[in-house]
Amino acid sequence: MPITAASDSPAASRDAPAEWNFADVWETVALAQPGRVAQVHGEVEVTWREFDERANGVAAWLLAAGCGRQDKVALYLFNGPEYLQAAFACLKVSLVPVNTNYRYRQEELRALWDDADAAAVVFDASFAPTIADIRAQCTKVRAWLCVGDRAACPPWATPYEDATPLPACPSTGQARTGDDLLLIYTGGTTGHPRGVMWRQHDMYMASNTTGDAEAADPARVRERVLDPAKPRPVGLPAAPLMHGTAFVFAATILNRGGTVVTLPSRQLDIHEMLDAVQSRNVSELCIVGDAFCRPMVEALDAQPGRWDLGSLKAVSSSGMMWGQANKDRLLRHAPHAVLVDFLNSSEASGMGRAVSSRDKPAKAARFKLGVNAVVLDADNRPLPAGSAEVGRIAVRGRVPLGYYGDPAKTAATFPVIDGVRHAIPGDFARIEADGTVTLLGRGSVSINSGGEKVFPEEVEECIKLMPAVRDALVVGVPHERFGETVTAVVEVPADQRPAQEAVIAHVRERLAGHKAPRHVLFVDSVGRGPNGKADYMGWRKRAAAALQANTKDR
């Protein structure tokens, strides 16, 4: 296999690309600072040279296995160095990494890999028995690369360590471009995974935290990475890299020549996370709303002085409501941090953000619209500030190409309005007189009760203001007269549970009466996934069954 000779620039054998490509940037960083640490996982440290060479080896293995330009490579992995190395390998040779939810069962995995046309799968050895049950049905997959103990590698796969690190990237005979894809699979609220297709240039610019200009410039990358006045970030994605939020966050850290810290535990361990923030001087932390922040502040409050969070400069979140009460508690322990609550989704980046600090608190669910964002009415017309009408948030400009292999859903989510493509993922909001927006929730989980539309997140945020409430979900339960009734599923310790009437009264005091729950179910856990998302469809069914059982018992 031909190997490109090492050089002072990853683009030395071709003209500098007009558009950004993540692999070009990361290779430039590796050449500029080969001895600095790129990855930390527990006690394991990987330098930028090792990161680059390991990715070269995996890239060569994928090409030798028959993968061709823009073929899809599924990453079925826990957090760890191998995840980003395998993704880097794909990007180097114009393959497309495909995130895979490691909580999926056999049929879900088979369906996802078939939908993505996966040509290869990089997987953790612990998943080998799961794959073995469906491997014969995964007819499009040509190669399997196994991460972990060599002894646990099945005979039909190749051990990851056999993808020997190489000093230079293998040649494909074709230049990388900004058109090379990133494919981010999201389960959304429907339970049916869809692959969101982003051009790399568009994703790079939409998530740009480097200050880089529109035109790709490797020399500029090298200059800013080596600038002693610009400290390199240390970022910790607390959520799994298999989710778009965590992966894009990690990519922004690497774009700036920083260090990505991942946690060895395969479930959220708050003490481990706080230990890593302190010991590794983490400057940027990526969490998922209250699902992560609530246990963080509880641990910090319970053991004051145990952790020094002085290194934290920014904590960001996306994908779940992040209550102001928990933000305030976190700022008491990390007074120098800026908290950035992004209103983003896999389909739309830059819908809005809420920034708060110790000196400038922000209201929960209140966001400043992004520069390319608007709130549209039912006729796709922008709503003015101060309008009482509820609309859908849309983003123009840098938006995905669509859903992979799903033109009908693409047309619905990415419509052309007045000649301009928009991304409208389905988030409903009200635009306030000051131009900020109040997020009300995703339309696909909204509740229609007697003709009145109720958005779950608005009611959930209200309920979570109650003492001892750890989490809450609001679902619509079928009702013969009203169509649906509002039902709250409230996570609270058994010995601290209030009366149902107290929860209902609490909401009625703060929101319109039709938004107050008619029924309240108390649970030990609402069971959010590692990305902080809840199973609204499942809870709707369970709540309906529980209420029906209670009715029969009376």
ROBA-624178 format. One record per residue (C-alpha): residue number from 0; residue in three letters; x, y, z. Coordinates in steps of 0.001 Angstrom, whole numbers, plus 500000, padded with zeros to 6 digits. Layout:
 num residuo      x      y      z
 NUM     Ala      X      Y      Z
...
END
This chain:
 num residuo      x      y      z
   0     Met 500000 500000 500000
   1     Pro 501480 503410 499084
   2     Ile 502388 505632 502030
   3     Thr 502592 509405 501791
   4     Ala 505938 510746 502955
   5     Ala 505980 512819 506136
   6     Ser 506292 516550 505592
   7     Asp 506006 519902 507340
   8     Ser 502353 520154 506305
   9     Pro 499679 517470 505884
  10     Ala 498640 519261 502726
  11     Ala 502161 519501 501305
  12     Ser 501411 517160 498387
  13     Arg 498399 519167 497256
  14     Asp 497174 522726 497251
  15     Ala 495962 523999 500622
  16     Pro 492275 523108 500852
  17     Ala 489799 525914 500372
  18     Glu 487540 524432 503018
  19     Trp 488132 522929 506436
  20     Asn 488607 519220 507015
  21     Phe 489082 517938 510564
  22     Ala 491878 515528 509606
  23     Asp 493904 518335 508023
  24     Val 493615 520363 511214
  25     Trp 494533 517524 513570
  26     Glu 497506 516475 511440
  27     Thr 498748 520067 511470
  28     Val 498446 520149 515260
  29     Ala 500314 516838 515589
  30     Leu 503195 518132 513479
  31     Ala 503339 521388 515433
  32     Gln 503398 519816 518912
  33     Pro 504123 516077 518629
  34     Gly 505229 515650 522230
  35     Arg 502240 517291 523917
  36     Val 499444 515179 525348
  37     Ala 496395 514734 523103
  38     Gln 494476 512118 525099
  39     Val 494173 511098 528742
  40     His 492237 508051 529886
  41     Gly 492703 507241 533552
  42     Glu 496459 506931 533946
  43     Val 497058 506469 530206
  44     Glu 498462 509435 528275
  45     Val 498710 509581 524479
  46     Thr 500863 512249 522826
  47     Trp 499827 514010 519652
  48     Arg 502453 512029 517713
  49     Glu 501061 508755 519078
  50     Phe 497490 509882 518398
  51     Asp 498389 510648 514797
  52     Glu 500426 507477 514200
  53     Arg 497834 505208 515767
  54     Ala 495188 506753 513493
  55     Asn 497487 506206 510503
  56     Gly 497702 502516 511360
  57     Val 493946 502102 511694
  58     Ala 493423 504026 508445
  59     Ala 495809 501702 506626
  60     Trp 493992 498662 508047
  61     Leu 490605 499998 506896
  62     Leu 491912 500594 503375
  63     Ala 493467 497139 503266
  64     Ala 490101 495710 504351
  65     Gly 488542 497155 501210
  66     Cys 486990 500366 502483
  67     Gly 486740 503078 499851
  68     Arg 486084 506798 499761
  69     Gln 483112 507845 501952
  70     Asp 482410 504278 503067
  71     Lys 480877 504178 506534
  72     Val 482729 502782 509566
  73     Ala 480668 502094 512689
  74     Leu 482277 502895 516045
  75     Tyr 480748 500553 518641
  76     Leu 482932 501621 521545
  77     Phe 482987 502954 525075
  78     Asn 484823 506195 525808
  79     Gly 488551 505754 525495
  80     Pro 491535 506700 523337
  81     Glu 490515 504252 520613
  82     Tyr 487242 506063 519896
  83     Leu 488863 509298 518737
  84     Gln 491779 507434 517140
  85     Ala 489385 505379 515009
  86     Ala 487380 508492 514100
  87     Phe 490620 510298 513144
  88     Ala 491623 507288 511046
  89     Cys 488371 507479 509111
  90     Leu 488687 511201 508491
  91     Lys 492295 510822 507306
  92     Val 491310 508593 504367
  93     Ser 487893 510120 503643
  94     Leu 485856 507437 505354
  95     Val 482821 508337 507449
  96     Pro 482736 507434 511168
  97     Val 479307 506331 512371
  98     Asn 478475 506621 516059
  99     Thr 476769 503560 517517
 100     Asn 474773 503584 520732
 101     Tyr 476309 500827 522845
 102     Arg 473018 500362 524689
 103     Tyr 471304 499067 521571
 104     Arg 470235 495453 521441
 105     Gln 470941 493101 518547
 106     Glu 468098 494077 516234
 107     Glu 468658 497784 516837
 108     Leu 472344 497402 515982
 109     Arg 471622 495424 512839
 110     Ala 469071 498010 511699
 111     Leu 471426 500939 512350
 112     Trp 474396 499408 510561
 113     Asp 472188 498401 507651
 114     Asp 470704 501896 507453
 115     Ala 474200 503418 507505
 116     Asp 475598 500952 504923
 117     Ala 478438 500250 507355
 118     Ala 481399 498628 505579
 119     Ala 483434 498051 508761
 120     Val 482858 498031 512519
 121     Val 485354 498959 515238
 122     Phe 484013 497428 518452
 123     Asp 484860 496780 522080
 124     Ala 485703 493139 522857
 125     Ser 482921 492982 525451
 126     Phe 480383 493402 522638
 127     Ala 481615 490367 520696
 128     Pro 478813 488037 521949
 129     Thr 476182 490593 520939
 130     Ile 477668 490966 517467
 131     Ala 478033 487197 517043
 132     Asp 474247 486835 517209
 133     Ile 473679 489184 514252
 134     Arg 476934 489082 512283
 135     Ala 475531 486808 509589
 136     Gln 472743 489335 508987
 137     Cys 475165 492268 508680
 138     Thr 475914 491463 505056
 139     Lys 477296 494907 504197
 140     Val 480014 494768 506869
 141     Arg 483281 493512 505396
 142     Ala 485680 493926 508310
 143     Trp 485668 493877 512122
 144     Leu 488334 495507 514319
 145     Cys 488290 494500 517993
 146     Val 489420 496868 520788
 147     Gly 490492 495343 524087
 148     Asp 492129 492174 525368
 149     Arg 493602 490192 522475
 150     Ala 492453 486983 524124
 151     Ala 488846 488201 523938
 152     Cys 489036 488976 520215
 153     Pro 486810 486544 518267
 154     Pro 488295 484636 515296
 155     Trp 486249 486631 512786
 156     Ala 487808 489955 513892
 157     Thr 491258 491567 513933
 158     Pro 492795 492786 517214
 159     Tyr 493122 496567 517328
 160     Glu 496815 496316 518186
 161     Asp 497423 494593 514841
 162     Ala 496626 497882 513131
 163     Thr 500245 498876 513621
 164     Pro 500962 502591 514151
 165     Leu 502525 504267 511102
 166     Pro 504560 507468 510824
 167     Ala 502621 508719 507790
 168     Cys 499067 508601 506535
 169     Pro 498329 506060 503787
 170     Ser 497483 507563 500427
 171     Thr 494085 507107 498813
 172     Gly 495039 508937 495639
 173     Gln 492366 511551 496308
 174     Ala 492530 514720 498364
 175     Arg 490335 515277 501385
 176     Thr 487770 518039 501018
 177     Gly 485311 520033 503048
 178     Asp 482606 517950 501378
 179     Asp 483728 514803 503224
 180     Leu 480905 513738 505505
 181     Leu 480332 513456 509201
 182     Leu 477369 511189 509944
 183     Ile 475784 511601 513367
 184     Tyr 473079 509103 514225
 185     Thr 470422 510309 516587
 186     Gly 467535 508414 518101
 187     Gly 465587 511643 518479
 188     Thr 462209 511338 520165
 189     Thr 460789 508763 517775
 190     Gly 463075 505896 518702
 191     His 464034 505413 515029
 192     Pro 467718 506253 514497
 193     Arg 468482 508615 511656
 194     Gly 471878 509629 510346
 195     Val 472339 513396 510114
 196     Met 474747 514253 507284
 197     Trp 477069 517213 507857
 198     Arg 479709 518479 505452
 199     Gln 482934 518675 507461
 200     His 483507 522303 506523
 201     Asp 480034 523251 507703
 202     Met 480416 521402 511003
 203     Tyr 483865 522907 511561
 204     Met 482541 526424 511104
 205     Ala 479276 525812 512984
 206     Ser 481250 524594 516014
 207     Asn 484207 526933 515506
 208     Thr 485833 527920 518805
 209     Thr 489252 528632 517279
 210     Gly 488630 531974 515617
 211     Asp 489636 530427 512289
 212     Ala 488439 532255 509198
 213     Glu 486215 530811 506487
 214     Ala 489129 529825 504237
 215     Ala 491092 526841 505506
 216     Asp 494652 527819 506403
 217     Pro 496969 525158 507897
 218     Ala 499665 527779 508502
 219     Arg 497244 529730 510641
 220     Val 496446 526557 512620
 221     Arg 500126 525988 513321
 222     Glu 500595 529619 514314
 223     Arg 497766 529676 516859
 224     Val 498682 526280 518325
 225     Leu 502241 527464 518967
 226     Asp 501169 530869 520299
 227     Pro 502256 530945 523979
 228     Ala 499586 533562 524710
 229     Lys 496850 531061 523890
 230     Pro 496735 528297 526515
 231     Arg 495693 524927 525151
 232     Pro 492418 523676 526610
 233     Val 491958 520485 528604
 234     Gly 488471 519206 527893
 235     Leu 486474 516448 529535
 236     Pro 483370 515122 527737
 237     Ala 481440 513534 530609
 238     Ala 478855 512010 528271
 239     Pro 479673 509101 525933
 240     Leu 481485 510015 522726
 241     Met 478889 507936 520880
 242     His 476579 510960 521257
 243     Gly 476975 513933 518967
 244     Thr 477299 516514 521742
 245     Ala 480297 514809 523347
 246     Phe 482012 513996 520035
 247     Val 481720 517530 518653
 248     Phe 482922 518939 521985
 249     Ala 485983 516667 521867
 250     Ala 486630 517733 518276
 251     Thr 486651 521407 519263
 252     Ile 489244 520659 521954
 253     Leu 491456 518868 519411
 254     Asn 490974 521693 516878
 255     Arg 492654 524018 519387
 256     Gly 495545 521637 520037
 257     Gly 494211 520677 523446
 258     Thr 493909 517508 525499
 259     Val 490783 515342 525669
 260     Val 490254 513571 528997
 261     Thr 487940 510548 529082
 262     Leu 486827 508562 532113
 263     Pro 487449 504795 532435
 264     Ser 484125 504059 534156
 265     Arg 481409 502901 531793
 266     Gln 478687 504619 533771
 267     Leu 478603 508133 535145
 268     Asp 480741 508258 538284
 269     Ile 480554 511793 539677
 270     His 483459 511313 542104
 271     Glu 485665 509995 539301
 272     Met 484706 512952 537132
 273     Leu 485430 515531 539835
 274     Asp 488709 513792 540672
 275     Ala 489724 514039 537008
 276     Val 488753 517720 536788
 277     Gln 491040 518454 539716
 278     Ser 493965 516145 538938
 279     Arg 494091 516924 535211
 280     Asn 493379 520653 535547
 281     Val 490383 520400 533254
 282     Ser 489483 523804 531851
 283     Glu 486353 522831 529893
 284     Leu 483706 520332 530928
 285     Cys 480855 519061 528762
 286     Ile 477793 517726 530595
 287     Val 474143 517006 529794
 288     Gly 471969 519356 531808
 289     Asp 470506 518469 535169
 290     Ala 471095 514740 534650
 291     Phe 474791 515467 535241
 292     Cys 474731 518760 537132
 293     Arg 472370 517652 539906
 294     Pro 474563 514771 541140
 295     Met 477633 517003 540700
 296     Val 476368 519706 543029
 297     Glu 475029 517161 545502
 298     Ala 478505 515616 545769
 299     Leu 480142 519039 546041
 300     Asp 477696 520175 548702
 301     Ala 478072 516935 550660
 302     Gln 481879 517144 550759
 303     Pro 482845 520821 550715
 304     Gly 486519 521390 550147
 305     Arg 487234 517924 548760
 306     Trp 487535 519104 545152
 307     Asp 489250 522211 543843
 308     Leu 487514 523292 540639
 309     Gly 489629 526389 540168
 310     Ser 490882 525198 536776
 311     Leu 487365 525156 535277
 312     Lys 486840 528034 532888
 313     Ala 483749 526772 531062
 314     Val 481024 524175 531580
 315     Ser 478784 523529 528591
 316     Ser 475615 521532 528127
 317     Ser 473277 520639 525308
 318     Gly 470369 518284 524793
 319     Met 468575 518583 528132
 320     Met 467094 521209 530418
 321     Trp 469642 522742 532802
 322     Gly 467863 524398 535726
 323     Gln 468990 527725 537123
 324     Ala 468998 526399 540693
 325     Asn 471595 523790 539795
 326     Lys 473612 526338 537811
 327     Asp 473713 528609 540850
 328     Arg 474861 525759 543090
 329     Leu 477621 524810 540645
 330     Leu 478866 528396 540422
 331     Arg 479337 528455 544191
 332     His 481922 525677 543766
 333     Ala 483368 526868 540430
 334     Pro 483178 530656 540777
 335     His 485477 531379 537827
 336     Ala 483543 529250 535337
 337     Val 481197 530419 532630
 338     Leu 478197 528148 532130
 339     Val 477042 527836 528515
 340     Asp 473688 526186 527910
 341     Phe 473489 525482 524167
 342     Leu 470224 525160 522319
 343     Asn 471520 522714 519741
 344     Ser 470598 519396 518204
 345     Ser 472219 516977 515770
 346     Glu 470159 518626 513040
 347     Ala 470740 522263 513976
 348     Ser 473719 523996 515528
 349     Gly 473455 527587 516685
 350     Met 469763 527845 517552
 351     Gly 470657 529730 520711
 352     Arg 472554 529820 523963
 353     Ala 472164 530940 527545
 354     Val 475376 532112 529219
 355     Ser 475574 532575 532969
 356     Ser 478288 533274 535472
 357     Arg 478530 534171 539108
 358     Asp 478071 537833 538214
 359     Lys 475492 537367 535450
 360     Pro 472923 534662 536174
 361     Ala 470545 533635 533393
 362     Lys 467004 532370 533516
 363     Ala 466457 528667 532869
 364     Ala 464947 527836 529467
 365     Arg 465608 531444 528287
 366     Phe 468036 531600 525372
 367     Lys 469544 534287 523194
 368     Leu 468803 533387 519591
 369     Gly 471735 532477 517377
 370     Val 472693 534901 514620
 371     Asn 471139 532634 511973
 372     Ala 468158 531517 514032
 373     Val 464522 532593 513836
 374     Val 461223 531517 515372
 375     Leu 458686 530644 512674
 376     Asp 454918 530586 512884
 377     Ala 452699 527884 511377
 378     Asp 453070 529523 507946
 379     Asn 456884 529649 508215
 380     Arg 456956 533401 508794
 381     Pro 459333 534874 511397
 382     Leu 457611 535862 514609
 383     Pro 458375 539310 516039
 384     Ala 459770 539871 519512
 385     Gly 457054 539996 522138
 386     Ser 454676 537824 520156
 387     Ala 452444 535661 522327
 388     Glu 452370 533024 519601
 389     Val 454342 529820 519982
 390     Gly 456559 528912 517041
 391     Arg 459304 526573 515899
 392     Ile 462976 527503 516113
 393     Ala 464766 527324 512773
 394     Val 468367 527854 511698
 395     Arg 469585 529096 508335
 396     Gly 473066 529033 506866
 397     Arg 475240 526123 507935
 398     Val 472825 523237 508177
 399     Pro 473158 519505 507479
 400     Leu 472635 518042 504028
 401     Gly 469811 515965 505444
 402     Tyr 469124 512494 506797
 403     Tyr 471107 509678 505218
 404     Gly 468876 507637 502918
 405     Asp 465664 509406 503973
 406     Pro 464637 512062 501435
 407     Ala 461083 512396 502803
 408     Lys 462219 513173 506342
 409     Thr 464959 515408 504942
 410     Ala 462403 517488 503058
 411     Ala 460286 517858 506204
 412     Thr 463121 518824 508574
 413     Phe 465249 520865 506152
 414     Pro 462733 522815 504040
 415     Val 463572 525578 501596
 416     Ile 461765 528762 502674
 417     Asp 461931 531796 500383
 418     Gly 464847 530199 498572
 419     Val 466879 529491 501730
 420     Arg 467402 526082 503317
 421     His 466422 525897 506980
 422     Ala 466876 523281 509680
 423     Ile 463748 522890 511803
 424     Pro 464305 520040 514279
 425     Gly 460977 520594 516049
 426     Asp 461774 522690 519125
 427     Phe 458924 524996 520073
 428     Ala 459546 528340 521732
 429     Arg 458079 531745 522471
 430     Ile 460031 534880 521561
 431     Glu 460050 537433 524371
 432     Ala 459965 541222 524153
 433     Asp 463738 541431 524701
 434     Gly 464396 539098 521766
 435     Thr 465317 536073 523859
 436     Val 463356 532864 523475
 437     Thr 461737 530690 526097
 438     Leu 462146 527044 525160
 439     Leu 458934 525065 525547
 440     Gly 459969 521646 524255
 441     Arg 460021 519299 521313
 442     Gly 456748 519227 519399
 443     Ser 456840 515456 518961
 444     Val 456375 514979 522732
 445     Ser 453935 517839 523256
 446     Ile 450604 517040 524870
 447     Asn 447182 517971 523495
 448     Ser 444738 518158 526370
 449     Gly 441262 519367 525482
 450     Gly 442646 521299 522516
 451     Glu 445332 523021 524595
 452     Lys 448957 522268 523728
 453     Val 451256 521592 526678
 454     Phe 455035 521402 526267
 455     Pro 456628 518947 528726
 456     Glu 459912 520782 529365
 457     Glu 458149 523892 530631
 458     Val 456218 521856 533230
 459     Glu 459234 519678 534073
 460     Glu 461372 522702 534839
 461     Cys 458656 524008 537136
 462     Ile 458376 520716 539042
 463     Lys 462150 520477 539462
 464     Leu 462081 523664 541490
 465     Met 460467 521716 544343
 466     Pro 462753 520641 547216
 467     Ala 464055 517043 547013
 468     Val 462905 516579 543385
 469     Arg 465830 515119 541470
 470     Asp 464223 514852 538046
 471     Ala 460844 514958 536359
 472     Leu 459192 513960 533101
 473     Val 455799 515032 531846
 474     Val 453838 512870 529410
 475     Gly 450362 512777 527942
 476     Val 448219 509817 528932
 477     Pro 445254 508947 526670
 478     His 441924 510231 527969
 479     Glu 438478 509533 526544
 480     Arg 437222 513088 526949
 481     Phe 440273 515336 526683
 482     Gly 442368 513272 524283
 483     Glu 445300 513368 526689
 484     Thr 445819 514358 530296
 485     Val 449032 515780 531692
 486     Thr 450843 513258 533887
 487     Ala 454047 513915 535821
 488     Val 456643 511230 536560
 489     Val 458688 512593 539457
 490     Glu 462012 511231 540720
 491     Val 462335 511898 544433
 492     Pro 463676 509844 547399
 493     Ala 460992 507656 548918
 494     Asp 461292 509256 552354
 495     Gln 460942 512789 550963
 496     Arg 457997 512428 548612
 497     Pro 455387 515177 548820
 498     Ala 451696 514598 548337
 499     Gln 450508 514480 544733
 500     Glu 448301 517460 545487
 501     Ala 451353 519478 546528
 502     Val 453007 518904 543139
 503     Ile 449850 519870 541280
 504     Ala 449383 522994 543408
 505     His 453032 523969 542926
 506     Val 452588 523963 539133
 507     Arg 449234 525737 539261
 508     Glu 450796 528581 541217
 509     Arg 453351 529175 538475
 510     Leu 451783 528107 535176
 511     Ala 448378 528146 533516
 512     Gly 445968 525659 535035
 513     His 445736 523433 531949
 514     Lys 449497 522792 532191
 515     Ala 449278 521379 535724
 516     Pro 449432 517573 535919
 517     Arg 446207 515729 536664
 518     His 448207 512755 537929
 519     Val 451619 512349 539578
 520     Leu 453653 509150 539705
 521     Phe 456649 508996 542051
 522     Val 459593 506842 540980
 523     Asp 463115 506054 542179
 524     Ser 464559 506993 538778
 525     Val 463227 508294 535480
 526     Gly 465972 506246 533811
 527     Arg 467639 508706 531529
 528     Gly 470219 507351 529109
 529     Pro 473915 508275 529250
 530     Asn 473180 511241 526963
 531     Gly 470601 512593 529414
 532     Lys 467664 511809 527151
 533     Ala 464487 510257 528482
 534     Asp 462245 507574 527019
 535     Tyr 459054 509611 526682
 536     Met 457261 506964 524634
 537     Gly 458056 504264 527187
 538     Trp 456959 506405 530125
 539     Arg 453733 507314 528374
 540     Lys 452867 503623 528168
 541     Arg 454000 502866 531722
 542     Ala 452119 505836 533155
 543     Ala 448932 504836 531327
 544     Ala 449230 501276 532636
 545     Ala 449870 502462 536206
 546     Leu 446882 504805 536180
 547     Gln 444664 502119 534736
 548     Ala 445778 499692 537444
 549     Asn 445082 502297 540141
 550     Thr 441587 502837 538732
 551     Lys 440824 499096 538843
 552     Asp 442036 498856 542436
 553     Arg 439581 501483 543637
END
